[in-house]
Amino acid sequence: MKIGSVDLPSPFAVAPMAGMTDTAFRRLVKRHGGCGLVVTEMVSAEGLVRGIDRTLEYAEYTEEERPVSIQIFGGDPEKMAAAAQIVEGMGADIVDVNMGCPVPKIAKHNAGCSLMREPGHAATVIGAMAKAVKIPVTVKMRAGWNDSERNAPALAKMMEDAGAAAVAVHGRTAAQSYSGSADWDLVARIADDLTIPVFGSGDCLEPEQVIAKLRAGVEGVLVGRGVLRNPWILAQAADLAAGRPPRPVTLADRGQFLLDYIDLLVHERVHDADGFRHSAPGTEHPAPSTQHSAPGARSHDRWVINKLRALGSWYTKGLDNGSHLRTAINRAESLAELREIVGAFFFASVSVA
Ligand SMILES: Cc1cc2nc3c(=O)[nH]c(=O)nc-3n(C[C@H](O)[C@H](O)[C@H](O)COP(=O)(O)O)c2cc1C
């Protein structure tokens, strides 16, 4: 399938997840196969335009992740257009606009899901961006603001008319946050109504569910929490789509994923301590923020430990004794300890042999 001129090798994608879908995680998911698109964590348009170091870090990606979509949030058409140009200059394949985030800090600034309450303004934002860049501009929205404002069908159509090359819909309202379940009927209706590709998002925890949603009529499926629990879910969905049984994932595979994640994170920002893989053209990179500049091994280790704790809270769900593992990871104070915990939990039966 295609989004604009961008070919996607599969219709299954890693959904944007703030704090979770960093470049290291995306690379690992991509290496396991079946992944047609990765979307970055949401990135502030304001921060991009101002060349804020931390913002550029969130937009980092590597070549092996392509095709890659950088998701931005903001509400000012001119700034969003300028941010889209920066994203294009960074070499991203797609620029995505967040219209679904219900977090007050984002929504109160006329960004995230509050754009859904101002469809005319949202269309101006997308129109300005589509005019400013050659790469496809896409939109990720929710079903609506609340149960009485489930306006995703009308808004999606407006986004198409304004120049969006695809839309993704998480079938919950902003008011729902993560309660209840995603309304995939609504998503399928939108897909039916639009000419551009429509991605659905919500509640795919098993590869069979990913396939079922695809068959219900959307062009693609964005998987969020399901990838955090099972990074092989897209590969397994691709197996099913090809008529094969989903590949088995052993405990050792799962342990290796965490060890690989630790290793990738340990090497993040180490090679080029004062630079990023893709810096915005025209913006001379400011000195790295204190959090990341010459942080010393200890604070970098702390950052890696915190990343593992964040992933651990999802990754351990559904595992036998997962809560013990989660607690152990949360108590770990060093990388060595973290590796030991992973080794003991996932490889114990292997190493004894
Ligand atoms: C931890 C977390 C962070 C998220 N961050 C973003 C984000 O930055 N941008 C966005 O559009 N959606 C974000 N989402 C929503 C997901 O992309 C997705 O639409 C939603 O979780 C429903 O899909 P799922 O049931 O497969 O998780 C986030 C979800 C989670 C769980």
The ligand as an SDF file (V2000), in Angstrom:
LIG
                    3D

 31 33  0  0  0  0  0  0  0  0999 V2000
    1.9360    5.1670   26.4280 C   0  0  0  0  0  0  0  0  0  0  0  0
    1.1500    5.6920   25.2510 C   0  0  0  0  0  0  0  0  0  0  0  0
    1.5730    6.8440   24.6110 C   0  0  0  0  0  0  0  0  0  0  0  0
    0.8560    7.3300   23.5020 C   0  0  0  0  0  0  0  0  0  0  0  0
    1.3340    8.4380   22.8430 N   0  0  0  0  0  0  0  0  0  0  0  0
    0.7180    8.8400   21.7080 C   0  0  0  0  0  0  0  0  0  0  0  0
    1.2690    9.8910   20.9330 C   0  0  0  0  0  0  0  0  0  0  0  0
    2.3160   10.4540   21.2460 O   0  0  0  0  0  0  0  0  0  0  0  0
    0.5930   10.2660   19.8090 N   0  0  0  0  0  0  0  0  0  0  0  0
   -0.5750    9.6550   19.4160 C   0  0  0  0  0  0  0  0  0  0  0  0
   -1.1380   10.0210   18.3820 O   0  0  0  0  0  0  0  0  0  0  0  0
   -1.0860    8.6420   20.1250 N   0  0  0  0  0  0  0  0  0  0  0  0
   -0.4730    8.2160   21.2380 C   0  0  0  0  0  0  0  0  0  0  0  0
   -0.9730    7.1510   21.9190 N   0  0  0  0  0  0  0  0  0  0  0  0
   -2.1660    6.4590   21.3960 C   0  0  0  0  0  0  0  0  0  0  0  0
   -1.7530    5.2640   20.5330 C   0  0  0  0  0  0  0  0  0  0  0  0
   -1.0640    5.6800   19.3780 O   0  0  0  0  0  0  0  0  0  0  0  0
   -2.9650    4.4150   20.1060 C   0  0  0  0  0  0  0  0  0  0  0  0
   -3.7740    5.1270   19.2090 O   0  0  0  0  0  0  0  0  0  0  0  0
   -3.8170    3.9770   21.2960 C   0  0  0  0  0  0  0  0  0  0  0  0
   -3.0080    3.5020   22.3590 O   0  0  0  0  0  0  0  0  0  0  0  0
   -4.8190    2.8780   20.9060 C   0  0  0  0  0  0  0  0  0  0  0  0
   -4.1750    1.7990   20.3400 O   0  0  0  0  0  0  0  0  0  0  0  0
   -3.7530    0.4670   21.1870 P   0  0  0  0  0  0  0  0  0  0  0  0
   -4.9880   -0.0460   21.8420 O   0  0  0  0  0  0  0  0  0  0  0  0
   -3.2000   -0.4320   20.1140 O   0  0  0  0  0  0  0  0  0  0  0  0
   -2.7520    0.9010   22.1920 O   0  0  0  0  0  0  0  0  0  0  0  0
   -0.2990    6.6630   23.0390 C   0  0  0  0  0  0  0  0  0  0  0  0
   -0.7120    5.5080   23.7130 C   0  0  0  0  0  0  0  0  0  0  0  0
   -0.0130    5.0210   24.7970 C   0  0  0  0  0  0  0  0  0  0  0  0
   -0.4900    3.7490   25.4660 C   0  0  0  0  0  0  0  0  0  0  0  0
  1  2  1  0
  2  3  1  0
  2 30  2  0
  3  4  2  0
  4  5  1  0
  4 28  1  0
  5  6  2  0
  6  7  1  0
  6 13  1  0
  7  8  2  0
  7  9  1  0
  9 10  1  0
 10 11  2  0
 10 12  1  0
 12 13  2  0
 13 14  1  0
 14 15  1  0
 14 28  1  0
 15 16  1  0
 16 17  1  0
 16 18  1  0
 18 19  1  0
 18 20  1  0
 20 21  1  0
 20 22  1  0
 22 23  1  0
 23 24  1  0
 24 25  2  0
 24 26  1  0
 24 27  1  0
 28 29  2  0
 29 30  1  0
 30 31  1  0
M  END
$$$$
